[in-house]
């Protein structure tokens, strides 16, 4: 599941934790998301990432 995190989330994390720390976490976000969705079971499917998204959350539809 490849996706780009919403820019609102990217900006908020950069402001809160600094761009370097935010970038490290955001680089791992697709893998973390894929694991979380996989752990929820085979009946869950993600169609897209909601944009603009939250300032501290990722919304998947």
Buried (B, 14 or more C-beta within 10 A) or exposed (E): EEBEBBEBBBEBBBEEEEEEEBEEEBEEBBEEBBEEBEEEEEEEEBEEBEEEBEEEEBEBE
